[in-house]
């Protein structure tokens, strides 16, 4: 698929209309981002049990690994690129946007400090290097890329305040996933307002794998730990997940529960449209 390079006469400027965010299923299925706002220097590594999927992520020590909060920027940009594609059939990798509007729509304040936070996020997204075998079904291939190929800001020299459109160019791997109809899902509009990195990641997994299936999905605590990319020990991670299930019981559209099967602890995600009897496991809709 040919990727259109945006030139000055055909600038793609985000319309900034309120809409449900879109996310690539590949990103929802596998761990690409740190869950904490604390700087993570240690590289991330994920390998599937079958050995067919492997992901390695490295960041510069100065900036660290991009967090799941930084990923909100990618989701917002992906939504804009997808909207443009659905409307015109044109694929644009470069998006021009008002930073204040972006921050507002992803649930961040518009203060001066947030502009610095946004630039720091852009630095992480453009310097993290991802090596992955995702999307190589017929033969094992490994590819590498940065989330963002480049970005620019426009600020007043005296005040440092934004005084024009900012821009960023997404990499080919990301854009190809955005325009594939079967590779993108719509998220709950309240997703951007979720404050916990772990809860955001658990919601992604539930949305991807449980979806609207009547019986949802279940996964062992150990597998879930690996799938989230959590930097915590399995013991600490399990405690946090149990606490979410006990204190909240749901993450936006999905209920969360933890069950014990002999020596195996499993986590269940189910869409709230279904009420599941915990004893019979029969769905009542």
C-alpha positions in Angstrom: 0.0 0.0 0.0 1.4 3.4 -1.0 1.8 5.9 1.8 1.2 9.5 0.8 3.8 12.0 1.8 2.1 15.2 2.9 3.3 18.4 1.1 2.5 22.0 2.0 -0.4 22.4 -0.5 -2.2 19.4 1.0 -1.7 19.7 4.7 -3.7 17.3 6.8 -4.9 19.4 9.8 -6.8 17.5 12.5 -10.4 18.6 12.8 -10.5 18.1 16.6 -14.0 16.8 16.8 -15.0 14.8 19.9 -15.1 11.1 18.9 -14.4 7.7 20.3 -10.7 6.9 20.2 -9.4 4.2 17.9 -6.6 1.7 18.6 -4.7 -0.8 16.6 -5.4 -4.4 17.8 -1.7 -5.2 17.6 -1.0 -2.6 20.3 -3.9 -3.8 22.4 -2.7 -7.4 22.2 0.9 -7.0 23.2 2.9 -4.9 25.6 4.6 -1.9 23.9 4.5 0.7 26.7 5.5 1.1 30.3 2.6 1.3 32.8 4.0 3.9 35.2 4.7 7.6 34.8 8.1 7.0 36.5 10.9 6.8 34.0 11.7 3.3 33.0 15.2 2.7 31.6 15.1 -1.1 31.5 14.3 -2.4 28.0 11.0 -4.3 27.6 10.8 -7.8 26.2 7.9 -10.0 25.4 7.9 -13.5 23.8 4.7 -15.5 23.2 4.4 -19.0 24.6 4.5 -20.4 21.0 7.6 -18.4 20.2 6.0 -16.9 17.1 5.8 -13.3 18.5 8.7 -11.4 20.0 8.8 -7.7 20.9 11.8 -5.8 22.2 11.7 -2.1 23.1 14.7 0.1 23.9 14.7 3.7 25.0 17.5 6.2 25.4 18.5 6.5 29.1 17.9 10.3 28.9 14.2 9.8 28.0 13.3 6.3 29.0 10.6 3.9 27.6 7.3 5.6 26.4 4.5 5.1 28.8 0.9 4.1 28.2 0.0 7.7 28.9 2.3 8.7 26.0 0.4 6.2 23.9 -2.7 8.3 24.3 -1.1 10.7 21.8 -0.7 7.9 19.3 -4.3 6.8 19.8 -5.5 10.4 19.2 -3.3 10.7 16.1 -4.5 7.3 14.9 -8.1 8.4 15.2 -7.4 11.4 13.1 -5.6 9.4 10.4 -8.4 6.8 10.3 -11.0 9.5 10.1 -9.2 11.1 7.1 -8.9 7.7 5.4 -12.6 6.8 5.9 -13.6 10.2 4.6 -11.3 10.6 1.6 -9.5 7.3 1.0 -6.2 9.2 1.5 -3.5 8.0 3.7 -1.5 10.7 5.5 1.3 10.0 7.8 1.9 13.6 8.8 -0.7 15.3 11.0 -0.8 19.0 11.9 -2.6 19.7 15.2 -3.3 22.3 17.8 -1.5 21.0 21.0 -4.0 22.7 23.4 -6.9 20.9 21.7 -5.1 17.6 21.7 -4.3 17.8 25.4 -7.9 18.7 26.1 -9.3 15.8 24.2 -7.0 13.2 25.8 -7.9 14.5 29.2 -4.9 16.6 30.1 -4.9 20.1 31.4 -3.8 23.0 29.2 -1.2 24.5 31.5 2.4 25.4 30.5 3.8 22.4 32.3 1.6 20.1 30.1 3.3 21.5 27.0 6.6 20.4 28.4 5.1 17.1 29.3 3.8 16.7 25.7 7.2 17.5 24.2 8.8 14.9 26.6 6.3 12.3 25.4 7.1 13.2 21.7 10.7 12.7 22.5 10.1 9.2 24.0 7.8 8.2 21.1 10.4 9.3 18.5 13.5 7.8 20.3 12.1 4.4 21.4 13.2 1.6 19.1 10.8 -1.3 18.6 11.8 -4.6 17.2 9.0 -7.0 16.5 7.8 -10.1 14.6 4.2 -9.0 14.8 2.4 -9.2 11.4 4.7 -11.8 9.9 2.3 -14.8 9.6 3.8 -16.8 6.7 7.5 -16.6 7.5 9.5 -15.2 10.5 10.5 -11.7 9.7 11.7 -9.0 12.2 11.2 -5.3 11.7 12.3 -2.3 13.6 10.9 1.3 13.8 10.3 4.3 16.0 6.7 5.3 16.8 7.2 8.7 15.3 9.5 9.5 12.4 9.7 13.2 13.3 7.8 16.0 15.0 7.9 19.8 15.2 6.5 22.5 17.5 5.7 26.1 17.1 6.1 28.4 20.1 6.5 32.1 20.9 10.2 32.9 21.5 9.4 35.2 24.5 6.6 33.4 26.3 7.2 29.8 25.2 3.5 29.5 24.5 2.3 27.6 21.4 1.5 30.0 18.6 0.9 27.7 15.7 0.2 24.2 14.6 2.5 21.4 15.7 3.1 18.4 13.5 4.2 14.8 13.7 4.8 12.0 11.2 3.8 8.4 12.1 5.8 5.5 11.0 4.7 3.1 8.2 4.1 0.1 10.5 1.7 2.2 12.6 -0.2 3.7 9.7 -0.6 0.3 7.9 -2.3 -1.0 11.1 -4.6 2.1 11.2 -6.0 1.7 7.7 -6.6 -2.1 7.9 -10.3 -2.5 8.7 -9.9 -5.6 10.7 -7.0 -4.3 12.7 -8.6 -1.4 14.5 -11.1 -1.2 17.4 -13.1 1.7 18.9 -12.5 2.3 22.6 -14.9 3.7 25.2 -14.7 7.6 25.1 -13.9 7.6 28.8 -10.6 5.7 28.1 -8.6 8.9 28.1 -9.9 9.8 31.5 -8.6 6.6 33.2 -5.8 7.6 35.5 -4.2 4.2 36.3 -1.7 2.9 33.8 -2.5 -0.7 34.8 -6.2 -0.2 34.5 -5.8 1.3 31.0 -3.7 -1.7 29.9 -6.2 -4.2 31.4 -9.0 -2.4 29.6 -7.1 -2.7 26.3 -6.7 -6.4 26.8 -10.4 -6.9 27.7 -11.5 -4.8 24.7 -9.3 -6.8 22.4 -9.8 -10.3 23.7 -13.2 -10.3 25.4 -14.9 -7.9 23.0 -18.6 -8.7 22.8 -18.2 -12.5 23.4 -20.9 -13.9 25.5 -18.6 -15.5 28.0 -15.8 -13.0 27.7 -12.2 -14.2 28.2 -10.1 -15.7 31.0 -6.4 -15.7 31.3 -4.0 -17.0 34.0 -2.5 -14.3 36.3 1.0 -15.3 35.1 0.1 -14.8 31.4 -1.7 -11.6 32.2 1.4 -10.3 34.0 3.5 -10.9 30.9 0.8 -9.5 28.5 0.6 -6.2 30.4 4.3 -5.5 30.4 4.2 -4.7 34.1 7.5 -4.0 35.7 6.2 -5.2 39.1 6.9 -8.7 40.4 4.1 -11.3 39.8 3.2 -11.2 43.5 2.7 -7.4 43.5 1.0 -7.5 40.2 -1.5 -10.2 41.3 -2.3 -8.1 44.5 -3.1 -5.1 42.4 -5.3 -7.0 40.0 -7.2 -8.6 42.9 -7.6 -5.2 44.4 -9.1 -3.8 41.2 -11.5 -6.8 41.0 -12.5 -6.4 44.6 -12.8 -2.6 44.9 -14.0 -1.7 41.4 -15.2 -4.9 39.8 -15.2 -3.3 36.4 -13.1 -1.2 34.0 -15.5 0.9 31.9 -17.4 -1.6 29.7 -15.9 -4.8 31.3 -16.3 -6.6 34.5 -13.2 -8.0 36.2 -13.1 -10.9 38.5 -10.4 -13.3 39.9 -11.1 -17.0 40.4 -9.0 -19.8 41.8 -8.8 -23.1 40.0 -6.7 -25.4 42.1 -3.2 -23.9 42.1 -4.0 -21.7 39.1 -5.4 -18.1 39.5 -7.4 -16.8 36.5 -8.7 -13.4 35.7 -12.0 -13.1 33.9 -13.1 -10.1 31.7 -16.7 -9.9 30.4 -18.6 -7.1 28.7 -21.2 -5.6 31.0 -24.0 -6.4 28.5 -23.8 -9.9 29.9 -24.5 -11.0 33.5 -22.6 -14.2 34.2 -23.5 -16.6 36.9 -20.3 -17.4 38.7 -21.4 -20.9 39.7 -22.9 -22.3 36.5 -20.9 -20.1 34.1 -24.1 -19.6 32.1 -24.7 -16.2 30.6 -27.9 -14.3 31.2 -28.4 -11.5 28.8 
